[in-house]
């Protein structure tokens, strides 16, 4: 089977630990084959620190006996919780090579371990995060796809329209074109990636009570509602805007296949509440499948073996499911 591509992530964090710990349980968990893109010597050292007796290989055909690693040379040290700036170039190249292998068909999806953006910025990395970097790597003829971040746990799927921006800047960023394009990406990928034949998407309001007819802000009635109507005219089954404070009551959101929220926390709080350590970050809109655990580097737990691997496991399984659907 064509493997998944797994990027190593920040060496000082828990990403490498989770990859190694899950591989050690590969038979018990019936894991799909994957190739890790990272520094082989570092991974071997971290495995020993965790008390794992693992073997490594450069051939995915040996997955049952040894963990496949596409070695990326560089200055990487095993110092849990201590960022080593020179390792940033390896972290970046691991992502680049994982994406390239997937675009070429050598791997079937990318699963990214958490990165530490502060460390990467010192190496010249200038993207707000994984999502934007992946879009740049997937550009065709200089044109980048619109990357859409989805958080998923079982049947709950949420998308923030705006992501890593200050809350005060959100209203100015909300416009008809962005809502329409995001709804289009969501509808297409729900069909193509998740097997939802007729996606139903609910859109949250921006203001309390979805603006209450303009009494608590006019964006909901002047921007969001007309954009939803335009989406419906284009054949997208979208409804809203509905008040964000009641939308996530289970009998409400369960009527829909995904939720489009207006800003970061409005989309992430529901997922974090019901699946703090088991949610998955999925990037829609790309020519490849990309998933990631929905957590950060957790420096304090790195090297201890105490971090939960539930979200990383869910990310691996979702990538596998999304690329094996008929």
N, C-alpha and C positions, 0 to 999 in steps of 0.2 A: 504494500500500500504506500502511496506517496505520503511522506511525513508532514507533520505540522512544523513550522519554523518557530522556534522560541528564542527571543532575544534575552540575554542574560540580565539586563537591568543594572541598577546601581550596585557595585560590588560591596559597598559599606552597609547596604540594606538587607532586607529579608528575601528579596526576589530570588537570588541564587540558592538560598536555603530551601525555599519552597520547591524549586525545580528539582533539587537533589533529593529532598525528602519524598516527593511524589514519585520520582523515578525509582527510588528504593522500594516502593510499594506497587510497582507497575503491574505485577501479576495479580495481586489482590484487588487492585482497582480497575483492572482491564483497560489500562491506558492505551490510547492510540499511539502509534510510533511518532516520535518527534525528534528533530535535530536542534540542538542548542547552539546558538551563535554567541560565542564569547571566548574568554581566555581559558584554555584547557588547564594550564598549571594552577591558576587561581581556583577553578572549580574543584580540582583534585584536593587542594589544600583546604578549602571550605568543607568538603565532604569529610575529610579526616577530623576537622575540628568538631563536626557534628556527630562523630562516631559512626559514620557510614562507610562500610566496606564496599566501595563501588569501583568498577572498571570503566574505562573510557575508550572510545573508538572513533574513527572518522567515517564509519560506514553505517548507515541506518539499517542495513540488513541484519546487523548484529544487535538490534534493539533489545532482544530478550536477555542477552548476556552482558552488554556494556552500553553505557550512555553515549549516544552519538554527539560529537562536538565538532562544529566547524570553527577551528581555532583562529582567533584574531590576535595577532601579535601586538604587544604594547606593554606599558608599565602598569601592571595591576597587582596590588598587594592585598593580602587577607587581613584586613583591619576592621572588624565589625564595628559599625557605628562611627568610624573615623573616615571622613571623605578625603580621598587622595585624588587631587585634581587631575594629574596626568592620565588617570584611568578613564577620564571622560571621553577621550578620543576613541577608546575601545568600545565604550557604551554606544556612542553614535554610530560607529562602523558596524556594530552588531545589528542595529536596527536597519541600517542601509542594506546590509547584505541579506538579512532575513526577508526584507521587502523585495529585493532584486530576485532572490531565489523563488519567491512566490509568484512574482510577475512572469518569470521564465517558465513556470510550471514544474520546477524541481521540488517545490513544497506547495501545499494546498491552502494554507492559511498562516497568518502571523499571529502569534500570541506573545505579547510584550510584558515583561516583568517591570515593576515600577522603576522610574528614573528619579533622580534628584536634580531638578532644573537649575537650582542655584549653583551646583558644581559644574553643570554643563555650560552655563553662561560664561564661565571663566575660560572655556575652550573655544569660544566664538559662536556657540549655539545661540540662535536668536529667536527661536520659535516659542510661542506661549506654552506649548506642551506637545505631547506625542501626536495628538490629533492633527494639528497643523503641519507638523513635520511629515507625517505620513502622506498627507495630501500633496505636499511638494514632491515627495519621492514618487508619487503616482501620476505626476503631471505628464500629459501627452502634448507634444508640439508647443510646450511652454504654457499650456492651459491646465490649471489645477482643478480637480473636481471639488465640489462643495462637501467637506467632511461634516458629518452629522453625528454627534455623540449621543449614543443611547445607553441608558443603564437598564439592565434587565435582571429579573429574578423570577423564574417560572413564568407566569402569565402577565406579570407586571412589567411594563416597558415604558420608560419615560425618556423624553428628549428635551433638553433645555435649548431654547431658541438662541439665547445668548449664554456664553460660558464664563470665561475667566475675565470678567470686567467688573469694575466697581458698580454697586447697586445704583448709585446716583446717575450712571451713564446708560442704564438699561433703557429707559423710555425713548431716548433719542435714537437708539439702535433698532428699535422695532419698526418695521415697515412692511408694506404689502408684499413687495417682491421677495423679501427674506422668508416671510411666512409661507408664501406660495411655493417657493423653491424647496424649503425644508419639508413641507407636507408632501411634495412630489417625491423627494428622495425617500421619505418614510414609507409611502405607499408602495413604491417600486421594490424596496428592499424587504418589506414585510412579505410581499409576494415571492420574490426571488430567493431570499435568504432564509425566511422563516416558514415558508409554505402556507401563508395565509392567503387563501384564494380571493377573498373580498375584504380587504382591510378596512376597519372602522377606526377612525382617529378622533379623539376628543381634545379640544384645545382649551387651555385654561385662560382665565382673564389675567390682566396685569394688576389691576387695582383691587382693593377689597370689594367683595360682592360684584366682581366684574364691572366695576364702575358705577353700579346702581343707576343706570340710565343717564350717566353724565354727572351725577351729583358728587361722585368720588373719583374724578378723573375721566377724561374723554377718549383716551386711547382705545379702550375696549370697543366703543361704539363707532369711532371714526376710522380706526385702522384695522383692528383685529377682526371684528365682525365682517366688514366688507371683504377682507382677504379670504375668510372662510367661505363666504358666498362665491367668490371667484374660483376657489378650489373646487367647490361642489359643481360649479358650471363646467369645470374641466374634467369632471368624472371622478373626483376624489371624495370618498365618503367621510366627510369631516363635519363635526358639530362643535358649537360653542360660540363665544367664549363662556365657559362656566366658572363660577367662583372657585378659586383655588382652595378655600378652607373646607369645602364640602366635596370637592371632586374626588378626593382620594378615600372617601368612605367606600369600603369594598363593594357593596351592591351597586355603586355608581361606576367606578372604574372598570369593574369586571364586565360591563356591557361593551367594552371597547378593546381593540387589539393593541393600542398604544396611546400615550398621552403626550401632547406637545405643550410644554410649559414655557413660560416667558423668560425665566432666568434660572441661574445655576441651582440655588438652594431650593427653589420651588420644585425642581425635578429630582434633586438628590435626596432631600430629607425623607420622602416616602420610602425610597429604596433602602437607605441607611437604617430606617426604623424597623423594617420587616426583615432585612437581610444584611445586617451590618458587615458580616464576614463572608457572605456568600453571593453578593451581587457581582455582575459582570459588566464591564465597560465594552461596548461594541461600537466600532466606527462604521456608520453607514455611508453610502455615497461613493465608496472607493471601488476600483475594479478588482479588489481582493477582499477577502474576509480578514478582519482584524478584531481580536478580542484581548481583554486584559483584566486582571483582577481589579476590583473596585476599592483599592486601598493604596496607601503610599509605602514608603521605604521602611518605616518603623525601625529606625536605627537602634532604639533601646532593646529590641528583641533580636537583632541580627546576631547570628553565631550561637544563639542559645538553644535553638531547636524548639522553642516554645510558641512560635508564631503559628496561627491557624492557616492551614493550606486550603481551606474550603473554597475561597474565592478563586485561587489559582486553578484548583481542580475544576471548578465550574467553568472557568474560561477555556481550559483545554477541551472539556467535554462539549461546550457550546460551539467552539471552532470546528470540532469533529462533526457534530450534528449538522452544522450549517453547510458543510462541504461534502456531506454524504447523502443529503436528501435527494430523492429521485427527481 
